[in-house]
């Protein structure tokens, strides 16, 4: 391809809305063009990277025995009502009415469609296992689109679905997809770490996310250097730290005036106690009903863990008005005498001398015994906190470390969640009717493009791995008016393409400095320079973008040098 005939437009300045380096460089390098918040168009350069990632995904999915399909992006709401997820997805799901006033959905994911599809086609154990996949656009109305392709309203995703005779067979399908994901990300130049993860709105109780470590990553990842345990912060567990306040107070509980104290720190100062002796009481809406969660004052509630451990479909923090109706004034609530269910974190299990809100504005209560107080009714205990660095591993008890990461893939076993709703059955070898056992597997294809950019760059621009580089080589022609220079470049371009190496020829009438800067910015794996000066010195300059290694080689040796650098 010739640069002069393409629509490649690079920028010298970072876009104002871009917060992380990959977003900045993808826009500056002309790979993406912003249409609106959370909406990006791919340029010819961007499409080439996208298609190369898609090709790797397809090859590995096919290798794993999956069959490619293509579902409609537009879905009838009835499918989502059938699975029970119509309300669960909430405002994140785009809906519209057709001319018959029928509600339709722009698919944020395709579990319902895939299950409906298989229900129509599979009726015998002889057709199983069945794994299907597609690469398609998805839509989610993000509250705060950010980081370019990392959190966009429209994105490209590979989603696969497996259906098996039982849980044991499903484990084999899950492992095939798990292994395929490791191969995919490795071929894309990414070191993706599988970690235990929350299943979220997909459902089920077993899943792994594939995380690419990055300081700008959206997710926290807890890792045990001793035994290898890894989990997303939304899923991570810990060995609970012993409560230091397990001895019953010598005096009965005492109501104390704490005017203006609405935070843990303010209450601790007013009461003259350390912050971890305060019990933080929070009201959450669990499937629309208020529930109180108790944790140590220095810890935060993880709503994902509350939802999963207590078996709710949706959990969100209650607003001040709801909190006041359920317990008392926001910032002064506690578990004494409340009528709503109260659940406590396991780190409070033996707490016998702590401080809580009095459910009255400007008052707290000291010397509270959570274990034996007749006015405190703990409905259940669980690991409800957000695990942090320094907490103890749930398996070996060693200290956990915390890193940041970006999710690029997610694999789930959802069991009968959808097949039961859709009555997806098959006849087994004994002619007995049984439910299909399901799993689903997603890769954010467009997100993967940006994850690669996030980890492959330097001060001059992007550095694409050869497997996904928009062009494996850029060929800079510096002296366009010199016949020998132009002829040599044309012959080299032809030789590269004949060898299966895609090349971008920068034939623009621009200063050499601009061409060099743009070549570094877009980051193709190998750069070749043909100029009168290089030819006089003995040939063609070949440079590896990642290492900076540069060689001046004869024209007939340039192809072999490019091959070497690509390897």
N, C-alpha and C positions, 0 to 999 in steps of 0.2 A: 504494500500500500504506500502511496505517496502522501506525505504530510500535506502538501499543497492542495490535494484533492479530498482531504478529509475535513471533518468538523471538529478538529482538536483545538480547543481554546484554553490556554493556560493563564493563570492569574499570578501576579507578583505579590499581592497582599493576601493575608488570611481573611476568610469570610467572617463577618462580625458575629454571626450566630454560632460558629463552631467553637466547641469547648475542648475537644481532645484532638491530638495530633493526626489521627487517621482521618477524622472528618475534615480537618483543615486541608490535608494533602490530597484527599480524593476530590475535593472541590477545586483546589488550586491547580491540580494536575489535569483538570478537565474530564474526570471520570463521571462526575455527578453534577447535575444542575438542579437547584432547588426550585420547585414549583410553588410550594406553600409549606406551612408548618407540618413536618412529618411526611412530606411528599417529595420524592426526588425522581428525576428522569435520568436514565443512564445514557451517556454519550456513546459513540462508536467504541472508544477505548474501554469504557466501563462494561459495555456489553461483551466485549471479547474476554475480559476477566471472568465475568459472570458465566459465560458459556463454557469456559474451561473448567470452572468449579463444577458446573452442572454435569459436564462430561465425566469427571472423576466420580461424582455421586452415582451417575447412571451405571458406569462400569462396575462399581463395587456392589450396587444393589442387584444388578443382574448376576454378578458372580455369586452373590449370596442366595440366589434362587428366587428373587422377588420378580413379579411381573408388573410392568408399567401400565398404568391406566391414566385417564384424565377425567376428573369429575367436573361438574359445573361449579362455578364460583357462587352463583345465585342459587339459594336454597329456600324451600318453603319452611315457614316457621313451625309448621306442624311436626317436622322431624325433631326439632329442638324441644318442643312441648312433649313429645313422646318419650324422649330420654330424660326429661326433667331439668334440662340445662337452659331453657329459654330465660328463666328469671335469674339463674345463677350467673350468667355472663353479664347481665346488667347493661349499663350504658356503654360498655366497651364494644358491644356488638352493633354494627350498622344495620338498620332495618329500613325498609321502604315499602310502599304500596304499589302493586301493579294496577293496570287499568280496570281490573275486576275487583279492586279494593281488597285484594288478598295480600297479607303481610309476607314479605320475603326478607331473606337475610343475605348479606354479603359475607361469605364464609370466613370466620376467623380460624377455623379448623374443620376437619371433615370426618370425625368419628361417626357421626350419625349417617352421613351419606355412604361411607364405606360399609358400615354394618348393614344398611338397607340394601346395598349392592350385593353383598355376599349372601344375605338372606334369600335373595331372589335366585341365586345361582348354585349355591352349595346345598346338597341334600344328603350326601353320603360321606362316610368316613374315608372312602377311597379318594375323595377330592382334597383331603387334608394331609399335611398342613397347607395352608393357603396364605401367601404373603403378596400383597399388592402395594404399589407405591405410585406417587405422582409428584411432579414438580410444577407448582402452580402459585399464583398470586393469592395472598391472604389479606384480610382487612380487619383492623382493630382500632377502635376510636380511643387512642391513648390519651390519658388526662394531660400528660406532659411529654409530647414527643421531644426527643433530644438525642444528641450524639449521632446525627445523621442516620445511617442505616441500622444502628444498634436498637433504637426504639422509634420506629416509624409507624405511620398509620396504614401504609400499604407496603407489603414486603413479599419476597419470593421464598417459598418454603418447599422442602422435600418432606412429604409426610407418607409414612408407610404403615400398613395395618396387617397384623397376623391373626389368623384364626386356626385354632387347634382343637384336638379332641379332649384334652384335659390339661391340668396345670403342669404336669411333668413334660408333656410335649411342648407346652408353651414356653417352658424354660429353655428348651433347645432353640426355638425360634428367637427368643430374647437374646440368647448368647450369639446366634448368627448375626443379628443386627448389631449387637454390642461390638463384636469383632470387626464387622464391616465399617463401623464408625471409626474405630481406631485406625483402620487402613485409610479411610477417606481423609481424615484430618492429617495424618502423616504425609500423604501424597500432596496435600495442599500446603505443606510446610509448617503445619501447626503442631505444637506439643499440647494436645488436649488431655486434660486430666478427668477421668470419670470420678464423680463424687455422688454420694447418696443425696437424694433430693426430695422435696415435697411434690406431691402429685397434683396439687392445685385443682383447677376446674376440670381437668381431664378425668380424675378419679382413680380408683385403685389404691393399692397400698405398697407398691414397690416400683421404684424408678431411680434412674441415674441421669445426672446431667453431665455433659462433656464441657469442661471449663478450660478456657485459655487464660492463663494468668497474665494480668496487666494491672498496673497501678490505677488506671482509670476504669477498671472493671466495675460493673454495676452491682455485682454480688460479692458477699463475703464468703470465704471458703475456710472452714476449720480443718486443720490437718494435724495428725499426730506423727511426729518424726520417729517415734519409737515403734509403733505397731502398724503404721500406714493408714489408719482410719482417716477418711476424708468425707466431708459433708458440706452441703450448702448451709449457710447460716440459718436459713429458714427451716432446715431439717435437723441440724446438728443437735446431738444430745451431749450430756456431760455426767460425770460422776458428781453427785451433789456435794457441795462444800458443807461441812457440819455447821449448824447454827450455833453461834457463840452465846445465845441467850436462852439456855435450856433450864436454868434454875428458877423456880417460881419465886416471885418477888415476896419480900417479907411483909409488904403492905398491900392492901387490896387495890384494885384499879382506881385511878384518880383522873377525874376530868379537869383539864387545865386550859385556861384561856390562852389562845395563840393568835391574837389579832393580826390580820394581814398575812398570816403564814399559809400559803396555798401550794407551795412546792415542798419537796422532801427536804431540801437544804434549809428553807425558811422554817419549817416545822422542827427540824433537828436543832437549829440554833435557839428557837424559842423554848424548847423543852430541855436543852442542855444535854443532849444525847448524840452519839455518832449517827450519821445518816443510815447506816445499815441496821440500826435498831428500830427505825421507822418501817412500818409495813405499808407499802404502796398498794392502794386499793383502786382498781380500775374497773369501770363498767364497760362491757362490750355488748354489742348486739349479735347474738348467736342465732342465726336463722330468724332474725327479726325480734327476738326476745332478749330482754336484759339479763346479763349474767355478770357476777362480780369475780374478778381474778385478783388474788393476793400474791405479791412477790416482795422480796427484800427491797428496801428503799434504793439501793444502789444498782438494781437490775431493771431491765426493760422486758415487758411482755412481748412475746412473739405470737401475733394473732394466727399465723399459719399453724403453729404447733397447737394452739388452743382448738382450732377447727379440727385438726387431724386427731388429736388425742381424745377429745370429747365427742367426736363423731358428728360434728355439725357440717352443713354444706357451705355456709358462708359466715364469716366472722368479721366484724369491723368495729372500730372504737366508737363508743356512743358520744354524741355531742353533749354539751353542758346541760341543755334543757332535759334531755332524756335521762342523764345521770341524776339530776336533781329529783325528777319524778320517781326514779327507782330507789335512790338511797339518801341523797342529801346534796348540799351545795358542792359544786365542783371544787376540788382541792381540799375538802374537809370530810370526805366520806371514809367509812370503815365498815367492818363486818358485823358490828354489834347490833343485834336486833333487826337486821334487814330481812325483808320477805323474799328477796330474789335468791336464786341458787348461788352459793359461794364455793369457789374452787381455789385451792392454794397450791403454790409451787412446792415441790419436794424439799427445797432448801429451807422451808419454814416448818418442817414436819414436827420438830420438838420444841418450837418456840413457846416459851412460858413467861417471858418478860419483855414485851415489845410495846411499841406505841402505834396507835391507829387514829384515824380521823373519828370525830364524835358524831358525824352526820349532822353537825350544826355549825354554821358559819363562825369561824374564829375560835374553834375549840378542838382539842385533841384529847386522847385518853392514854395515860401511861399505865405501866404494869399490867398489860393485857396478856392473858394466858389463852393462846389459840387452841390448846389441846383440850382443856377442861372447862372452859367458860360455858355455862348453860345457855347463854344468849348468843353464842357463836356456833353456827351449824355448818361445818365444812362438808360439802356434798361429795368431794373427791379431791385427790392429790395427783399432780402430774408435773412433768418437766416442761414448764410453760415459759421459761425465759429465753431471751436471745443469748446464745452462747458466745463468749468472747475469748480473746487470746488470754492464756493463763488458766482458764478452766481446765478441769481434769478430763482426760479421755474416758469415754464410757466403757471401753474395752480393757485398757491396761492401766488407767489411772495416771498416766504421765501428762505433762502440761501440753495443751493444744496451742498451735500457732494460727494466726489469722492472715490470710492473703486476699487480694482482690482478684476477681476473674470475670470474664465475659462468657456467658453461655452460648455455645454454638450448636449444641445438639441435646436431645432429651429422649430417653427410652422409657416406656411404661409397660407394666402388666396391669390391665384394668379388669381382667377376669370376666365376670358376667355382667358388668355394669351396663353395657349397651345391648348385648345379645339377649339378655333377659327382657329388656324393654321392647325390643323388636321381635321377640319370640324367634330368634335365630337358632334353628335346630337342625340336627342331622341324624341319620340313622346309623348306629354303630354296627359292629360285626354281628351282634346278636339281634339286629333289627329293632333295637330299643331307641326311642327318641331322646336325644340329649342336647343340651345347650352348647353352642360353640364357646370356646375360651379365647378371649381376645387380648391383644397387645397393640400398642401404637408407638411410632418412632419418628421423631421430627428432627430435621436439620434446617436451621435458618440459612438458606443459601446466600441471600443478599447480605445477611449479617456476617456470614463467614468471610465474604469479600472484605468487609471492613476490619474484621478481626485479623486477617492476614496483613492488611495495611498497618494496623496498630502495632504489630510486632516486627514489621520489616520496613524500617525507615532510618534515615539519619538526618543531619542538619541540612542536607541538600535536597532531600525528597524521598520518594518511595524506592524500595528495593524488592521487586517481585521475585519470588521463587520461580525457577524456570517452568514448573508445571502449570502455573497460572498466569504467567506474565502476559500482558496484552499482546506483545510481540516478543519473541525470544531475543530479537536483536534490533537495535536501531542503527541505521547507516547514515552518517552525516556526510553530506557532500558539501565541501566548503568553498570550492572554486567552480561555480556553475558555468563560467565562461571559458574554462579550459577544456578542450575536447578530450584530451587524454584522461583528465580527472573524471569527467562525466562518463566516458566510455568504460573506464575501469570500474566505476561504481555500478554501472548497468550490468556488467558481466558478473560482478560479485553478487548483486541482487539475484540474478538468474541462477547462479550456482547455489546460493543459500536456499532459495525456494525449491529447487530441484532436489535438494537434500532433505526437504521437509521441515526446514527452519523458517518460521514466519518472520518477516522483516519489515520494519517501518523505515522508509527512506525519507530523510529530512531534506527535501529539495527546495526549501523556501529560500527566497532571496533575502536572507537576514544575516546579521553579523555573526561570526563564529561564537562569540560569547553567549549570545541568546540561544543558539542551538545547543551549546554545551549545557547551559543551565536547564533548558527544557528537557534535555535527554536525562539529566540526573533527576529532575522533578518527577517525570512519569515513570522512571525506574525500571525500564526493560533490562533483562538480565545481562546482556552483552552490548557494548557500544563499539561500533566501528567508525573510523574516521578516514575519509579519502580526501586528500588535498594535494596541491602541488608540492608543498613542503614535505609531506609524508612520503610521496612518491620519489622525491629527490633523495630522501634519506634511506630509501630502500623498500618502500612498500606501503602497507596499510597498518594503521594503529588499531589494536584490538584491546579493549579494556573490560574487565569483569566489574560490574556495578557494585557487587557486595564487598569484594576485597580490595578493589582499586588497583589490582594487578594489571599492568599495561605492558603490551609487547608490540614492537614494530616488526612485522613479518612480511615476507614476499607475498604478492597477490595470490600465488598458487598455494600458499600455506595458510591463508586466512580461514578457510572453511574448517580445516582440522583444528585450528586454534579455537574457533568458536565452539566446535563440538566439545573440546576439552573443557572450556569454561562452563558450558551448559551442564556438563557432568558434575 
